[in-house]
C-alpha cells in the first residue's frame, strides 16, 4: 500500500488532484491508515496510469470517466477510444491548417514591414526616391515617353504606397512607377493613357487625381 504523498510524488501530481480524482469516481475510495492517511493499492496505481495516459493525449476528465465506467461494467472501450482518437486527430489537423495559414500571413506581413523600414524616404521598397541621372538621359532619348503625376487619396502608409506602385507597374506601357506616401503622390513614366492609370489605382482601392505639370 502507498500513502497519498508517495503516490503524488510517483505520478508527479498534487495531493489535491488525487483527492479530486477520487471525488469524481475516477479512483476508487482510498482506504485509510491508522493515522488517517489515504492508502492506494496496485489496482489504484494501474488505474491512475490509465488516467494519466489518456490525459496526456488530450482526453478530458469527463471522457476518461466515461471510458473507465465502461471498463468497470465489463465492456471493452476500444471502439469508443478509437472514435475519440479519430475526432481529436481531425481537430488537430484542422488546427495545424489554421496555424499554417497564420504562419503564411505573418511571414508576408513581416516581409512587407521590412520593406517599409527599408523605404525610409517614403518611397516604395527598393526605390531610393532619388532620380538616377541615367533615367533622365534615357527619358531624353525616348521622346515618346511621358511622365504623369498624380495626387493620391486614401493612402496612409508605405504599404499603401507599395500596393499602388505595384498596380501601376503592372499596367502595359509603364516603364517606371514611383509612389511617395509622405507627399501622397505618384509619378509614372511610360506610353499609357492617364485614364488607364487612374483605373489601375482605383482597382486597388485608392483615388488618383492627375496633376498639372506646374502644380507643386
C-alpha positions, 0 to 999 in steps of 0.5 A: 500500500502507498500513502497519498504523498508517495503516490503524488510524488510517483505520478508527479501530481498534487495531493489535491488532484488525487483527492479530486480524482477520487471525488469524481469516481475516477479512483476508487475510495482510498482506504485509510491508515491508522493515522488517517492517511489515504492508502492506494493499492496496485489496482489504484496505481494501474488505474491512475496510469490509465488516467494519466495516459489518456490525459496526456493525449488530450482526453478530458476528465469527463471522457476518461470517466466515461471510458473507465465506467465502461471498463468497470461494467465489463465492456471493452472501450476500444471502439469508443477510444478509437472514435475519440482518437479519430475526432481529436486527430481531425481537430488537430489537423484542422488546427495545424491548417489554421496555424499554417495559414497564420504562419503564411500571413505573418511571414508576408506581413513581416516581409512587407514591414521590412520593406517599409523600414527599408523605404525610409524616404517614403518611397516604395521598397527598393526605390531610393526616391532619388532620380538616377541621372541615367533615367533622365538621359534615357527619358531624353532619348525616348521622346515618346515617353511621358511622365504623369503625376498624380495626387493620391487619396486614401493612402496612409502608409508605405504599404499603401504606397507599395500596393499602388506602385505595384498596380501601376507597374503592372499596367502595359506601357509603364516603364517606371512607377514611383509612389511617395506616401509622405507627399501622397503622390505618384509619378509614372513614366511610360506610353499609357493613357492617364485614364488607364492609370487612374483605373489601375489605382482605383482597382486597388482601392485608392483615388488618383487625381492627375496633376498639372505639370506646374502644380507643386 
